Amino acid sequence: MTHRDLWKNIMQYGSFDRMPVLHWKGWPETYERWYQEGLPKNANEHQFFRAIPIHSHLNINLELYPEFAEETIEETASYRIFRQTDGVVAQHWKNKSCIPHFLDFTLRGADGWEEYERRLQPDLRRIPADFNAQIAKAKATDAPISIAIGSMIGWLRNWMGVENLAYLCYDDRTLLGEMVNTIADLVCWSLDQILPKVQVDCGWGWEDICFRSGPLISPKIFAEVAVPGYQKIARKLFEYGIDLYLVDCDGMIDDLVPLWMEGGVNVLFPIEIGAWKADPHAFRKKYGKHLRIIGGIDKLAIPKGKAAVDEEIERRLPLMAEGGFIPLPDHLITPETSLRNYQYYLERIRSLRF
């Protein structure tokens, strides 16, 4: 059985005898440590770890087209302030991995939306010239093939900032719904261009709109403005025979899970454990087998060594055996993680049999 077939069988509750050994990636500082501990700098890390990528991602340009011109405003030895290609003015640090400091926004609601709407229209130039080569490469990796399906709220939050999004939720919900619908229409257009050419295993969306105590948007408003966009995309995916619809969102997602499912989403990633102690078992108990999960392994257990890794894997074994769950660390591997401890985690996953 190929890795891709194994992945599909697990996600569809078919037969399987093991788990895929997936490697995502670490922070830049993690790699600096690993290079000192034996990871060759020019190595193919998936070959080195004897693991497969989490997916082979086919990526058409769904973001702003054309992009804004990048413009440097201030630069020092430690940071650079510039207008990004998404129109946001941000301060980026040069010598550390850190979320940028966002300073100004071209999009603030109705102010700026016409310019963004113009840059979110279908255009055949969005399809990469090497797209057929992308397809061939994706098939050759033996990883599940996913297709990008954008973001209903997360991109808007990025483009206008949390504060402007919060005001828009209450000042002009109709406009917010129009923004979501514009993105959803663009996604559906892209699927019509791509899916006649290749069979993919999963639609892969992104949000990152939750923090440690819940979502950045009211669930009631999310249901009103975002769920219709998800439903439109889900219908298009199902039209092409794709019945796995994944959303990537960090943070405490509990209040949004039923709304995503109402929108047609049935795979969640990465189920960040966090300080709120997210529990993939609780999601399965509440939502049943219709909800699949990729992730759910506390990344902070891995640096603690073999006993902690064993305990973390053991508590997820019942979910693995049931199907619809593929273990993966719940975010990038942290710099506290030694190469040896990470390799031990991968070996433990590799040794599992069902």
Sine and cosine of phi, psi and omega as CSV:
sin_phi,cos_phi,sin_psi,cos_psi,sin_omega,cos_omega
0.00,0.00,0.77,-0.64,0.02,-1.00
-0.95,0.32,0.28,-0.96,0.06,-1.00
-0.89,0.47,-0.62,0.79,0.01,-1.00
-0.90,0.43,-0.68,0.73,0.05,-1.00
-0.91,0.43,-0.63,0.78,0.04,-1.00
-0.87,0.50,-0.73,0.68,0.01,-1.00
-0.84,0.54,-0.74,0.67,-0.04,-1.00
-0.91,0.41,-0.64,0.77,0.01,-1.00
-0.90,0.45,-0.65,0.76,0.03,-1.00
-0.91,0.41,-0.71,0.71,-0.03,-1.00
-0.92,0.40,-0.45,0.89,-0.03,-1.00
-0.97,-0.23,0.21,0.98,0.04,-1.00
0.87,0.49,0.62,0.78,0.10,-0.99
-1.00,-0.01,-0.39,-0.92,-0.02,-1.00
-1.00,0.03,0.63,-0.78,0.05,-1.00
-0.36,-0.93,0.44,-0.90,-0.01,-1.00
-0.84,-0.54,0.03,1.00,-0.03,-1.00
-0.36,-0.93,0.06,-1.00,0.08,-1.00
-0.96,-0.27,0.54,-0.84,0.15,-0.99
-0.90,0.43,0.61,-0.79,0.08,-1.00
-1.00,-0.10,0.98,-0.19,-0.11,-0.99
-0.98,-0.21,0.67,-0.74,0.14,-0.99
-0.86,-0.51,0.81,-0.59,0.05,-1.00
-1.00,-0.06,-0.99,-0.10,0.09,-1.00
-0.11,-0.99,0.08,-1.00,0.04,-1.00
-0.88,-0.48,0.07,-1.00,0.11,-0.99
-0.94,0.35,0.39,-0.92,0.06,-1.00
-0.79,0.61,-0.62,0.78,0.01,-1.00
-0.92,0.39,-0.48,0.88,0.06,-1.00
-0.91,0.42,-0.69,0.72,0.00,-1.00
-0.91,0.42,-0.61,0.79,0.04,-1.00
-0.86,0.52,-0.65,0.76,0.06,-1.00
-0.91,0.42,-0.73,0.69,-0.06,-1.00
-0.89,0.45,-0.57,0.82,0.05,-1.00
-0.88,0.48,-0.61,0.79,0.02,-1.00
-0.95,0.31,-0.37,0.93,-0.07,-1.00
-0.98,-0.21,0.07,1.00,0.13,-0.99
0.80,-0.60,-0.09,1.00,0.07,-1.00
-0.97,0.23,0.89,-0.47,0.02,-1.00
-0.89,0.46,0.69,-0.72,-0.10,-0.99
-0.89,0.46,-0.54,0.84,-0.05,-1.00
-0.98,-0.20,0.27,0.96,-0.07,-1.00
-0.96,0.28,0.51,-0.86,0.27,-0.96
-0.97,0.25,0.95,-0.32,-0.18,-0.98
-0.91,0.41,-0.51,0.86,0.04,-1.00
-0.93,0.37,-0.62,0.79,0.09,-1.00
-0.92,0.39,-0.66,0.75,0.00,-1.00
-0.87,0.50,-0.70,0.72,-0.04,-1.00
-1.00,0.05,-0.05,1.00,-0.05,-1.00
0.81,0.59,0.77,0.64,-0.07,-1.00
-0.70,-0.71,0.25,-0.97,0.05,-1.00
-0.94,-0.35,0.38,-0.92,0.08,-1.00
-0.90,0.44,0.36,-0.93,0.01,-1.00
-0.91,0.42,-0.45,0.89,0.10,-1.00
-0.19,-0.98,0.32,-0.95,0.22,-0.98
-0.99,-0.16,0.92,-0.40,-0.22,-0.98
-0.98,-0.19,0.88,-0.48,0.11,-0.99
-1.00,0.02,0.84,-0.54,-0.21,-0.98
-0.81,-0.59,0.96,-0.28,0.19,-0.98
-1.00,-0.01,0.47,-0.88,-0.03,-1.00
-0.96,0.27,0.96,-0.28,0.00,-1.00
-0.97,-0.25,-0.02,1.00,-0.07,-1.00
-1.00,-0.01,-0.35,-0.94,-0.11,-0.99
-0.92,0.40,0.76,-0.65,0.01,-1.00
-0.61,-0.79,0.89,-0.46,-0.02,1.00
-0.96,0.27,0.34,-0.94,0.07,-1.00
-0.95,0.31,0.30,-0.96,0.17,-0.99
-0.95,0.32,0.47,-0.88,0.06,-1.00
-0.95,0.31,0.74,-0.67,0.04,-1.00
-0.95,0.30,0.70,-0.72,-0.09,-1.00
-0.66,-0.75,0.89,-0.45,0.03,-1.00
-0.97,0.22,0.76,-0.65,-0.01,-1.00
-0.96,-0.27,-0.64,0.77,0.03,-1.00
-0.43,-0.90,0.61,-0.79,0.01,-1.00
-0.58,-0.81,0.72,-0.69,0.08,-1.00
-0.78,-0.63,-0.08,-1.00,0.03,-1.00
-0.93,0.38,-0.40,0.92,-0.10,-1.00
-0.95,-0.30,-0.32,0.95,-0.02,-1.00
-0.45,-0.89,0.23,-0.97,0.09,-1.00
-0.69,-0.73,0.76,-0.65,0.11,-0.99
-0.96,-0.27,0.82,-0.57,-0.04,-1.00
-0.43,-0.90,0.36,-0.93,0.15,-0.99
-0.99,0.15,0.87,-0.50,-0.03,-1.00
-0.97,0.25,0.14,-0.99,0.00,-1.00
-0.94,0.33,-0.17,0.99,0.09,-1.00
-0.99,-0.11,0.14,0.99,0.05,-1.00
1.00,0.01,-0.08,1.00,-0.03,-1.00
-1.00,0.02,0.70,-0.72,0.11,-0.99
-1.00,-0.02,0.83,-0.55,-0.11,-0.99
-0.60,-0.80,0.44,-0.90,0.09,-1.00
-0.98,-0.21,0.87,-0.50,0.01,-1.00
-0.93,-0.36,0.73,-0.68,0.04,-1.00
-1.00,0.07,0.55,-0.84,-0.12,-0.99
-1.00,-0.04,-0.46,0.89,-0.20,-0.98
-0.90,-0.43,0.29,0.96,0.02,-1.00
-0.41,-0.91,0.46,-0.89,0.08,-1.00
-0.99,0.13,0.89,-0.46,-0.10,-0.99
-0.36,-0.93,0.54,-0.84,0.10,-0.99
-0.90,0.44,0.73,-0.68,0.03,-1.00
-0.87,0.50,0.36,-0.93,0.11,-0.99
-1.00,-0.09,0.92,-0.39,-0.08,-1.00
-1.00,0.06,0.79,-0.61,-0.18,-0.98
-0.93,-0.36,-0.56,0.83,-0.05,-1.00
-0.40,-0.92,0.38,-0.93,-0.10,-1.00
-0.72,-0.69,0.71,-0.70,0.11,-0.99
-0.96,0.27,-0.57,0.82,0.03,-1.00
-0.99,-0.17,0.85,-0.53,0.02,-1.00
-0.81,-0.58,0.11,0.99,-0.06,-1.00
0.70,-0.72,-0.79,-0.61,0.10,-1.00
-0.87,0.50,-0.56,0.83,0.05,-1.00
-0.94,0.33,0.96,-0.29,0.02,-1.00
0.97,-0.25,-0.27,0.96,-0.10,-0.99
-0.90,0.44,-0.62,0.79,-0.02,-1.00
-0.84,0.55,-0.64,0.77,0.00,-1.00
-0.93,0.37,-0.63,0.78,0.02,-1.00
-0.95,0.31,-0.64,0.77,0.03,-1.00
-0.86,0.51,-0.64,0.77,0.02,-1.00
-0.88,0.48,-0.51,0.86,-0.05,-1.00
-1.00,-0.04,0.13,0.99,0.00,-1.00
-0.87,-0.49,0.53,0.85,-0.04,-1.00
-0.98,-0.20,0.46,-0.89,0.08,-1.00
-0.84,0.55,0.61,-0.79,0.01,-1.00
-0.30,-0.95,0.83,-0.55,-0.06,-1.00
-0.88,0.48,-0.33,0.94,0.05,-1.00
-0.94,0.34,-0.18,0.98,0.09,-1.00
-0.94,0.35,-0.39,0.92,-0.02,-1.00
-0.99,0.15,0.85,-0.53,-0.04,-1.00
-0.86,0.50,0.57,-0.82,0.01,-1.00
-0.89,0.46,-0.46,0.89,-0.03,-1.00
-0.99,-0.15,0.45,0.89,-0.13,-0.99
-0.89,0.45,-0.61,0.79,0.05,-1.00
-0.89,0.45,-0.58,0.81,0.07,-1.00
-0.93,0.38,-0.60,0.80,0.08,-1.00
-0.86,0.51,-0.69,0.72,-0.02,-1.00
-0.88,0.47,-0.73,0.68,0.00,-1.00
-0.88,0.47,-0.66,0.75,0.01,-1.00
-0.91,0.42,-0.67,0.74,0.00,-1.00
-0.87,0.49,-0.69,0.73,0.00,-1.00
-0.91,0.42,-0.52,0.85,-0.06,-1.00
-0.97,0.24,-0.34,0.94,-0.06,-1.00
-0.97,0.24,-0.34,0.94,-0.05,-1.00
0.93,0.38,0.28,0.96,0.10,-0.99
-0.99,-0.13,0.36,-0.93,0.08,-1.00
-0.85,0.52,0.59,-0.81,-0.03,-1.00
-0.99,-0.17,0.81,-0.58,0.01,-1.00
-0.88,-0.48,0.32,-0.95,0.03,-1.00
-0.82,-0.57,0.68,-0.73,-0.01,-1.00
-0.92,0.38,0.73,-0.69,0.02,-1.00
-0.75,-0.66,0.41,0.91,0.23,-0.97
0.95,0.31,-0.41,-0.91,-0.13,-0.99
-0.49,-0.87,0.76,-0.65,-0.02,-1.00
-0.99,0.13,-0.61,0.79,-0.06,-1.00
-0.84,-0.54,-0.59,0.81,-0.10,-1.00
-0.85,0.52,-0.67,0.74,0.04,-1.00
-0.90,0.44,-0.68,0.73,0.02,-1.00
-0.87,0.49,-0.66,0.75,0.06,-1.00
-0.87,0.49,-0.67,0.74,0.03,-1.00
-0.88,0.47,-0.69,0.73,-0.12,-0.99
-0.97,0.26,-0.49,0.87,-0.07,-1.00
-0.89,-0.45,-0.19,0.98,-0.02,-1.00
1.00,0.06,0.38,-0.93,-0.07,-1.00
-0.89,0.45,-0.68,0.73,-0.07,-1.00
-0.91,0.41,-0.72,0.69,0.01,-1.00
-0.90,0.43,-0.61,0.79,0.06,-1.00
-0.89,0.45,-0.67,0.75,-0.01,-1.00
-0.88,0.48,-0.69,0.73,0.03,-1.00
-0.90,0.43,-0.67,0.74,-0.04,-1.00
-0.89,0.46,-0.57,0.82,0.01,-1.00
-0.83,0.55,-0.52,0.86,-0.07,-1.00
-0.96,-0.28,-0.44,0.90,-0.04,-1.00
-1.00,0.08,-0.57,0.82,-0.10,-1.00
-0.43,-0.90,0.96,0.30,-0.03,-1.00
-0.91,0.41,-0.49,0.87,0.04,-1.00
-0.88,0.47,-0.68,0.73,0.02,-1.00
-0.91,0.42,-0.65,0.76,0.03,-1.00
-0.87,0.49,-0.67,0.74,0.06,-1.00
-0.89,0.46,-0.60,0.80,0.05,-1.00
-0.90,0.43,-0.64,0.76,0.03,-1.00
-0.88,0.48,-0.74,0.68,0.02,-1.00
-0.87,0.50,-0.70,0.71,-0.04,-1.00
-0.90,0.43,-0.58,0.82,0.04,-1.00
-0.89,0.46,-0.69,0.72,0.03,-1.00
-0.92,0.40,-0.70,0.72,-0.01,-1.00
-0.87,0.49,-0.65,0.76,0.03,-1.00
-0.89,0.45,-0.65,0.76,0.03,-1.00
-0.90,0.45,-0.68,0.73,0.03,-1.00
-0.87,0.50,-0.74,0.68,-0.02,-1.00
-0.88,0.47,-0.64,0.76,0.08,-1.00
-0.85,0.52,-0.70,0.71,-0.03,-1.00
-0.90,0.44,-0.62,0.79,0.01,-1.00
-0.90,0.43,-0.60,0.80,0.05,-1.00
-0.91,0.41,-0.47,0.88,0.02,-1.00
-0.97,0.22,-0.55,0.84,-0.21,-0.98
-0.98,-0.18,-0.71,0.70,-0.21,-0.98
-0.92,0.38,-0.38,0.92,0.15,-0.99
-0.91,0.41,-0.28,0.96,-0.08,-1.00
-1.00,-0.10,-0.35,0.94,-0.13,-0.99
-0.42,-0.91,0.62,-0.78,0.08,-1.00
-1.00,0.00,0.87,-0.49,0.03,-1.00
-0.95,-0.32,0.29,-0.96,-0.09,-1.00
-0.99,-0.12,-0.35,0.94,-0.17,-0.98
-0.32,-0.95,0.68,-0.73,0.24,-0.97
-0.99,0.10,0.73,-0.69,-0.15,-0.99
-0.84,-0.54,0.95,-0.30,0.01,-1.00
-0.96,-0.28,0.16,-0.99,-0.06,-1.00
-0.65,-0.76,0.60,-0.80,0.09,-1.00
-0.71,-0.71,-0.89,0.45,-0.11,-0.99
0.78,0.63,0.85,0.53,-0.03,-1.00
-0.87,-0.50,0.37,0.93,0.04,-1.00
-0.81,-0.59,0.50,-0.87,0.10,-0.99
-0.86,-0.52,-0.34,-0.94,-0.22,-0.97
-0.95,0.30,-0.23,0.97,0.01,-1.00
-0.84,-0.54,0.16,0.99,0.07,-1.00
0.61,-0.79,-0.15,-0.99,-0.07,-1.00
-0.97,0.23,0.38,-0.93,0.04,-1.00
-0.99,0.13,-0.06,1.00,-0.01,-1.00
-0.74,-0.67,0.62,-0.78,0.02,-1.00
-0.84,0.54,0.76,-0.65,0.06,-1.00
-0.81,0.58,-0.59,0.81,0.01,-1.00
-0.89,0.46,-0.70,0.72,0.00,-1.00
-0.95,0.32,-0.62,0.79,0.05,-1.00
-0.85,0.53,-0.69,0.73,0.01,-1.00
-0.88,0.47,-0.62,0.79,-0.06,-1.00
-0.96,0.28,-0.69,0.72,-0.17,-0.99
-0.98,-0.22,-0.49,0.87,-0.12,-0.99
-0.99,-0.15,-0.63,0.78,-0.07,-1.00
-0.84,0.54,-0.65,0.76,0.05,-1.00
-0.87,0.50,-0.55,0.83,0.06,-1.00
-0.91,0.40,-0.69,0.72,0.07,-1.00
-0.87,0.50,-0.68,0.73,-0.03,-1.00
-0.89,0.45,-0.63,0.78,0.02,-1.00
-0.89,0.46,-0.70,0.71,0.00,-1.00
-0.93,0.37,-0.65,0.76,0.01,-1.00
-0.86,0.50,-0.68,0.74,0.02,-1.00
-0.87,0.49,-0.65,0.76,0.00,-1.00
-0.92,0.39,-0.68,0.73,0.05,-1.00
-0.87,0.50,-0.74,0.67,-0.04,-1.00
-0.90,0.43,-0.53,0.85,0.05,-1.00
-0.85,0.52,-0.53,0.85,0.01,-1.00
-0.99,-0.15,0.24,0.97,0.07,-1.00
0.98,0.18,0.30,0.96,0.01,-1.00
-0.99,-0.17,0.92,-0.39,-0.09,-1.00
-0.94,-0.35,0.26,0.97,0.11,-0.99
-0.88,-0.48,0.86,-0.51,-0.08,-1.00
-0.80,-0.59,0.94,-0.33,-0.12,-0.99
-0.96,-0.26,0.61,-0.80,0.17,-0.98
-0.83,-0.55,0.75,-0.67,0.06,-1.00
-0.99,-0.12,0.91,-0.42,0.06,-1.00
-0.53,-0.85,0.81,-0.58,0.10,-0.99
-0.99,0.14,0.03,-1.00,0.09,-1.00
0.99,0.12,-0.11,-0.99,-0.01,-1.00
-0.99,0.12,0.98,-0.20,-0.18,-0.98
-0.99,-0.11,0.01,1.00,-0.21,-0.98
-0.76,0.65,-0.69,0.73,-0.09,-1.00
-0.96,0.29,-0.31,0.95,-0.02,-1.00
-0.99,-0.13,-0.30,0.95,-0.08,-1.00
-0.82,0.57,-0.77,0.64,-0.02,-1.00
-0.90,0.43,-0.47,0.89,0.01,-1.00
-0.97,0.25,-0.64,0.77,0.11,-0.99
-0.86,0.51,-0.69,0.72,-0.02,-1.00
-0.90,0.43,-0.61,0.79,0.10,-0.99
-0.87,0.50,-0.54,0.84,0.00,-1.00
-0.99,0.17,-0.08,1.00,0.02,-1.00
0.96,-0.28,-0.06,1.00,0.03,-1.00
-0.96,0.30,0.70,-0.72,0.03,-1.00
-0.68,-0.73,0.19,0.98,0.11,-0.99
-0.71,-0.71,0.76,-0.65,0.04,-1.00
-0.90,-0.43,0.58,-0.81,-0.03,-1.00
-0.51,-0.86,0.68,-0.73,0.02,1.00
-0.96,-0.29,0.23,0.97,-0.07,-1.00
0.78,0.62,0.94,0.35,0.00,-1.00
-0.91,0.42,0.81,-0.59,-0.06,-1.00
-0.94,0.34,-0.80,0.60,0.15,-0.99
0.87,0.49,-0.05,-1.00,0.02,-1.00
-0.93,0.38,-0.33,0.95,-0.01,-1.00
-1.00,0.05,-0.04,1.00,0.12,-0.99
0.85,0.53,0.83,0.56,0.07,-1.00
-0.83,0.55,0.56,-0.83,-0.09,-1.00
-0.76,-0.65,0.97,-0.26,0.04,-1.00
-0.84,0.55,-0.53,0.85,0.02,-1.00
-0.89,0.46,-0.62,0.78,0.00,-1.00
-0.91,0.41,-0.63,0.78,0.06,-1.00
-0.89,0.46,-0.68,0.73,0.00,-1.00
-0.90,0.44,-0.68,0.73,-0.02,-1.00
-0.89,0.45,-0.62,0.79,-0.08,-1.00
-0.98,0.19,-0.63,0.78,-0.15,-0.99
-0.94,-0.35,-0.12,0.99,0.06,-1.00
0.97,0.25,-0.20,-0.98,-0.12,-0.99
-0.97,0.24,-0.16,0.99,0.07,-1.00
-0.90,0.45,-0.48,0.88,0.00,-1.00
-1.00,-0.05,0.87,-0.49,0.08,-1.00
-0.98,-0.20,0.36,-0.93,-0.06,-1.00
-0.67,-0.74,0.71,-0.71,0.21,-0.98
-0.86,-0.51,0.84,-0.55,-0.04,-1.00
0.81,-0.59,-0.70,-0.71,0.15,-0.99
0.96,0.26,0.12,0.99,0.09,-1.00
-0.97,-0.24,0.85,-0.52,-0.06,-1.00
-0.91,0.42,0.92,-0.38,-0.03,-1.00
-0.88,0.47,-0.43,0.90,-0.06,-1.00
-0.98,0.17,-0.14,0.99,0.09,-1.00
-0.98,0.20,-0.50,0.87,-0.13,-0.99
-0.90,0.44,-0.66,0.75,0.01,-1.00
-0.91,0.42,-0.29,0.96,-0.10,-0.99
-0.98,0.17,-0.18,0.98,0.09,-1.00
0.95,-0.30,-0.08,-1.00,-0.19,-0.98
-0.86,0.51,-0.71,0.70,-0.06,-1.00
-0.89,0.45,-0.67,0.75,-0.01,-1.00
-0.93,0.38,-0.63,0.77,0.05,-1.00
-0.89,0.45,-0.72,0.70,0.01,-1.00
-0.85,0.52,-0.70,0.71,-0.02,-1.00
-0.89,0.45,-0.67,0.74,-0.02,-1.00
-0.90,0.44,-0.67,0.74,0.00,-1.00
-0.94,0.35,-0.66,0.75,-0.02,-1.00
-0.86,0.52,-0.63,0.78,-0.07,-1.00
-0.96,0.28,-0.25,0.97,0.05,-1.00
-0.99,-0.15,-0.07,1.00,-0.05,-1.00
-0.85,0.53,-0.67,0.74,0.01,-1.00
-0.86,0.51,-0.62,0.78,0.04,-1.00
-0.92,0.39,-0.68,0.74,0.03,-1.00
-0.86,0.52,-0.72,0.70,-0.05,-1.00
-0.90,0.44,-0.50,0.87,-0.05,-1.00
-0.97,0.26,-0.42,0.91,-0.07,-1.00
1.00,-0.05,0.21,-0.98,-0.01,-1.00
0.95,0.30,0.23,0.97,0.00,-1.00
-0.62,-0.79,0.81,-0.59,0.06,-1.00
-0.84,-0.54,0.85,-0.53,-0.07,-1.00
-0.96,0.29,0.62,-0.78,0.05,-1.00
-0.30,-0.95,0.63,-0.78,0.10,-1.00
-0.81,0.59,0.59,-0.81,-0.20,-0.98
-0.98,0.18,0.12,0.99,0.17,-0.99
-0.07,-1.00,-0.14,-0.99,-0.02,-1.00
-0.86,0.51,0.56,-0.83,-0.01,-1.00
-0.94,0.34,0.75,-0.66,-0.14,-0.99
-0.99,0.14,0.37,-0.93,-0.01,-1.00
-0.90,0.44,-0.27,0.96,0.05,-1.00
-0.96,0.28,-0.16,0.99,-0.11,-0.99
-1.00,0.00,0.89,-0.46,0.05,-1.00
-0.95,0.32,0.41,-0.91,0.07,-1.00
-0.86,0.51,-0.64,0.76,-0.03,-1.00
-0.90,0.44,-0.70,0.72,-0.01,-1.00
-0.91,0.41,-0.62,0.79,0.02,-1.00
-0.92,0.39,-0.65,0.76,0.05,-1.00
-0.90,0.44,-0.57,0.82,0.05,-1.00
-0.90,0.43,-0.68,0.73,0.04,-1.00
-0.84,0.54,-0.73,0.68,-0.01,-1.00
-0.89,0.46,-0.64,0.77,0.01,-1.00
-0.91,0.42,-0.60,0.80,0.04,-1.00
-0.90,0.43,-0.68,0.73,0.06,-1.00
-0.89,0.46,-0.67,0.74,-0.03,-1.00
-0.90,0.44,-0.50,0.87,-0.09,-1.00
-0.99,0.12,-0.20,0.98,-0.08,-1.00
-0.93,0.38,0.65,-0.76,0.08,-1.00
-0.70,-0.72,0.58,-0.82,-0.07,-1.00
-0.79,-0.61,0.00,0.00,0.00,0.00
